[in-house]
Amino acid sequence: MAESQYPDIFDNLKEQVLKAGLLKPVPRRGVIEMTAIIASLIVIFTTVSYWNPIFLGLFLTLIFTRSVFVSHDILHLQYFKSKKISMWLSYPFSALILCNSPSWWIWKHNINHHNWCNVPEKDEDILALDGTFIPDRKGSKPFLKKYKHFIFWGAIFFMYPAFIIKSFSYVIHWKKYGEIALMLLHWAIIWGPIFYFLPFSSAITIFVTLYFVLSAWLSLGFITNHLGCEVFDLEESKKLSWMELQMRTSRSLKGGLFTHWFYGGLNTQIEHHLFPSAPRFNLLKVQKLTRDFAKKHNIKYFETTPIEAYIQINQAIKAY
């Protein structure tokens, strides 16, 4: 059984973060990022025939990645306090550009994952690879045992299409007709011009480049967040405070501004889980306050380099 190890003093940390003004929404920064994404897409579609297919695929990957981070931040109310405005803004950047359902993401990520992090009964992310990352779980599938490393690390190249499939499954089940329409428009607006104006071989090269590279980029970021961290069942998690559950089930990554850019702020995962509405642009400052706070109160702060995180994840896979 899990026992509480941390004092319930989250309000003290939150007071410091609030006093520093690090939880205030940043509409100006959000508008700049959203405008940059739209402007980049306009540049692509007005010059599509001049690009090398692989370079265009990589540039689109960059735009899609930023759209993922922007839609994630919008839905956490980091740009605007209004839930209604944020939801409407998420539609073009999530449903239209990415073919990803905002409603599915809120249910999966904001509600289940953030409130019940690494709780198998609620958080589907920790169920990866037949529950490999749940302690004391012994693998029961011979095929997975034999090819577990190949399957896990190979699957990172297919995360993006998996998200699209899950999004469509969710919106069809719950009859979210507006999102269905926008997600279908994605194929006409984003891919239509590319397949219309370019030779089929070039268009396919762009498509495959984007899907594989984007999937790997997002996966390499997402898997470092919680896999290999502590896991609690539902009853155990209810006995822990908000601060303790989030800190014991999350991993932050060491690194400076480039790491923060590459991982879209998810490298400061502990801070993001403690303060989901804290703008990504402020999270490095929040991290310093949190790290110092943890040290002062003798609270474990789980932080590794990205490479160490991947090694820890690989070691956990070995145990299946």
Helices and strands as residue ranges (DSSP letters): H 10-19, H 27-46, G 48-50, H 53-75, H 83-90, I 91-96, H 97-98, H 102-105, I 106-113, H 114-115, G 124-127, H 128-131, H 142-155, G 156-158, H 159-173, H 177-186, I 187-191, H 192-197, H 200-226, H 234-238, H 242-248, E 252-253, H 257-262, H 269-274, G 280-282, H 283-296, E 303-304, H 306-318
